[in-house]
Amino acid sequence: MSRILGVDPGKNGAMCIMADEEVVPMLFPLAGKELDLWTINEFLRAWMPIDLAVFEKVGSMPKQGVAGVFTFCMAVGMMHGLVAGLGISRQLVTPQAWKKVILAGTTKDKDAAIAYCSRKYPGVSLLPTKLSRVPNHNMADSICIAEYGKWLHANQG
């Protein structure tokens, strides 16, 4: 059985553990305005050993403010550090690469990721809270990234 971690990075990002057909997405928990690294660490340790962590390769976007870029990069760096500290092998993947494989034949946008996850994993909730009505695209992306990691792990022999 392989265990894959898919990470859609950022302060408002999400992660997903995929162990065979078990899929557990999770928005990054916050402690105040920062990532709750303690909770993330405990979540990941509960799933060890994790064979591969696949992170979406990200960068700043045009017209994004300096403070926003700094906060985003801090969250990305903290996740990379935490995963590396747990001894989990990491791989970066561009959005274009995972979408080409996982969302082939679709519009490859946020709605396509949500629709894919809803079809493939109908028992997995993409609602961030019990009161939410709108599926979370970051959770859907993290599932798709984990699915790409599963595909990558299977095809690397």
N, C-alpha and C positions, 0 to 999 in steps of 0.2 A: 504494500500500500504506500503510495506516495502522498506527501503532504506539501501543498503549494500555498504560498502566501502571495496574494495579489495586492499591490499598494497603489492607490490613486492618491498621490501625495498632496500635502498642503494642510494648513490649519483646519480647513473645513473638508478635508479629504476623508477617505475611508480605506478599510482594508478588508480582505476576505481570506479565510482559510478554506481550502478545498482539499478534502481527504476522501478520495474515491468520489462517491456521489453525494457526500455530506458537504454542504456549502453553508458557511457561517460568515455573513458580512457584518461589518460593524463600522459605524461612523467613528472617527477619532474622538475619544472622550476628551473633554477639556477640564482643566483645573483653573478656574478663573478665565484668563484670556490665553493661557498656554496649553499645549498638549499635556494630557495627564499621562506622563511616561510610566508611572507606577502601574496604572491600570492596563496600559498597553503591554507592558512587560509581563504582567501576570497572565494576561490573555494569551500571549505568545508562548510563555513557558508551559501553559496547560496543554498546548498542542505539540510540544516538542516530541520527537525530532521533526523539524520542518526541513524538507529536502531542498527547497528553492524559494527564494523571495524574488518576485518580479516587480520592479518599480517602473511606473511610467516615467519616461525621461521628459523632464519639464524644464522650462526656462521662463524668464520674465516676458510679459506681453507689452506691446507698444502702449504708451500713455498710462502705464501702471505707475503709481506713485512710489517714491523711494521707500517710505515706511511700509507700504504694502508688500513690496518686493522683499524687504528685509524680513518681515514676519513670515512670509511664505517660505523663503530660503531657510530660515531657522527651523521651521517645522519639518521641511524636507531633510535637512541635515540631522536633526534629532532622530528621525525615523531610520535613516541610514546607519547612524551610530548605534542605535539600540539593536537593530537587526544584526549588524556586524559583531557587536558585543556578545550576542547570543550564539555566534558561530554559524549563522545561517548564510549559505551561499547566496549572493545577490546577482541579479542581472537587470540591466536597464533595457527598456523597450520604448520605442517612439509610439505615439498614439497611432500614427499611420500604419505601423507594422502590425500591432495587435488588432486594429480594426480591419485590416486587409484579410486577416485569417479568420477572426471570430465573427465579424459583421459583414462578411462577403455577401454581395447581392442586396445590401440595404443602403440607406442614405448615410450610414455611418455617423449619425449624430446622437445626441443624448437620448432622444426618443427611441432610436433604433436599439441602443444598449438596453434600455428599460424593457422594450418589447422582447428582445432576445432572452433576457433573464427571466421574464415572466413566462415565456413559452418553455424554455429549457428546464427551469426550476420553479414550477408553479407553487410549490410549498414554501418557498423562501420569500419572506417579506422584505420589500424594499422601502417600507415605511419607517422613518427614523424613530417615531414614537407611536404609542397606541392611539393617540389622538390625531395623528397625521392622516391626511387624505391624498397627498401627492407623493408618488414614489420618488426616492432620492436618486438622482443620476450619478452621484459619486459612489454610492453603494453598488449601483449597476455596473459602473466602470470597473470597480475593484473586482467584481465577480468576473467580468470579461477578461481582465488582466490576469486573474488567477487561471481562468480557462486557457488563456494563451500560454501561461507557464506550464500547465498540464500538457498541452500540445507540444511545447518546446521540450519538456522533460521526456516525453514519449519518443520524440523524433531525434533526440541526441543519442539515443541508444543506451 
